[in-house]
Amino acid sequence: MKARVLASLLVVAASATTGAQTVTYQSSARQIAAAVTPLPENLQAGARVLGYDAGGKLVTLRPGTNEMVCIADDPAGKLFHVACYHKSLEPFMARGRELHALKKSKEAIDSVRMKDIARGAYSMPSKPAALYQYFAPRDSVSGNTINAASYLYVIYMPYATYKTTGITESPLEGGPWVMNPGKPWAHVMIQPQKTGTVTVK
């Protein structure tokens, strides 16, 4: 089922690289322009954008003026992937990036994050928080055009379950379902049944 596949890609995209291949990082302006494209247009101009310097270090490319944080595509990844999320998720996301960089397994990352939250190192948002993103094959990207983009929207609802929301916990193609029910990072997955072409302006 597509929803299950794209759920696993959330982890893959964050950690997979293309091996020994030489990677060229784009200019800040191009990274910013592409990074904000998952967002509705009225939210794009104010989003904070994180991207990569010439050495591949993740840095802030643009400060934000609204509630959203966007992550530029890492050309070292196997897939083209850009994502934007509510700023209340940043401590959780930043910790995940740190652990991925240490090549921790998904199970180890979940364990560390659970301990972090239990000891109050950071908090998950107290209200629903959105993540907008899409994936595309590397060979579908041509200049300013990204073809075959597969969208995946996520709404983080800490500790959510079917019983608290009425939303199924079984993958539902094209419709909402709760992933990781009952955990601090429980979230509603929504995968539109479409692929699209994105033009970076």
Residue pairs with C-beta under 8 A, 6 or more apart in sequence:
1 171
1 173
2 150
2 173
2 191
2 193
3 171
3 172
3 173
3 174
3 177
3 189
3 191
4 171
6 135
6 150
6 152
6 191
7 152
7 171
7 179
7 189
9 79
9 81
9 135
9 152
10 152
11 106
12 78
12 79
13 77
13 78
13 79
13 81
13 135
14 77
14 96
14 97
14 100
15 100
15 103
16 77
16 78
16 79
17 76
17 77
17 78
18 76
18 77
18 78
23 56
23 75
23 76
24 75
25 31
25 51
25 52
25 53
25 54
25 56
25 75
26 34
26 75
28 51
28 61
28 62
30 200
31 49
31 51
31 52
31 61
31 72
31 73
32 49
32 51
32 61
32 62
32 72
33 200
33 201
34 72
34 73
34 82
34 146
34 200
35 47
35 49
35 50
35 51
35 61
35 70
35 71
35 72
35 73
35 82
35 84
36 43
36 44
36 45
36 47
36 49
36 70
36 84
37 44
37 82
37 134
37 146
37 198
37 200
38 70
38 82
38 83
38 84
38 132
38 133
38 134
38 151
39 47
39 68
39 70
39 84
39 132
40 132
43 66
43 68
43 84
46 64
46 65
46 66
46 68
47 62
47 64
47 66
47 68
47 69
47 70
47 84
48 60
48 62
48 63
48 64
48 68
48 69
48 70
48 87
49 60
49 61
49 62
49 64
49 69
49 70
49 71
49 72
50 58
50 59
50 60
50 61
50 69
50 70
50 71
50 72
51 58
51 59
51 61
51 71
51 72
52 58
52 59
52 72
52 74
52 75
53 59
56 74
56 76
58 97
61 72
64 87
67 86
67 87
68 84
68 85
68 86
68 87
69 84
69 85
69 86
69 87
69 89
69 90
69 93
70 82
70 83
70 84
71 82
71 83
71 84
72 82
73 80
73 81
73 82
74 81
78 138
79 135
79 136
79 137
79 138
80 135
80 136
80 137
80 138
80 140
80 141
80 146
81 133
81 134
81 135
81 136
82 133
82 134
83 131
83 132
83 133
84 131
84 132
84 133
85 93
85 129
85 130
85 131
85 132
85 154
86 125
86 129
86 130
86 131
86 156
88 125
88 127
88 129
89 124
89 125
89 129
89 131
89 156
91 121
91 122
91 123
92 113
92 122
92 124
92 185
95 112
95 113
95 116
95 121
95 122
96 109
96 113
99 108
99 109
99 112
99 113
100 109
104 112
113 184
113 185
114 183
114 184
116 122
117 123
117 124
117 184
124 156
124 158
124 184
124 185
125 156
125 158
126 158
128 155
128 156
128 157
129 155
129 156
130 153
130 154
130 155
130 156
131 153
131 154
131 155
131 156
131 187
132 153
133 151
133 152
133 153
133 154
134 146
134 149
134 150
134 151
134 152
134 196
134 198
135 149
135 150
135 152
136 146
136 147
136 148
136 149
136 150
136 198
137 148
140 146
140 147
140 148
140 149
141 147
144 199
144 200
144 201
145 197
145 198
145 199
145 200
146 197
146 198
146 199
146 200
147 197
148 195
148 197
149 195
149 196
149 197
149 198
150 191
150 195
151 191
151 192
151 194
151 195
151 196
152 189
152 190
152 191
153 189
153 190
153 191
153 192
154 187
154 188
154 189
154 190
155 187
155 188
155 190
156 185
156 186
156 187
157 165
157 178
157 186
157 187
157 188
158 183
158 184
158 185
158 186
159 182
159 183
159 184
159 186
160 167
160 178
160 181
160 182
160 186
160 187
160 188
161 169
161 178
161 181
161 182
161 186
162 168
162 169
162 178
162 181
165 178
165 188
167 176
167 177
167 178
167 188
168 176
168 177
168 178
169 177
169 178
169 181
170 177
171 177
171 189
173 191
173 193
174 191
174 192
174 193
175 190
176 188
176 189
176 190
177 188
177 189
178 186
178 187
178 188
178 189
179 186
179 187
179 188
179 189
180 186
180 187
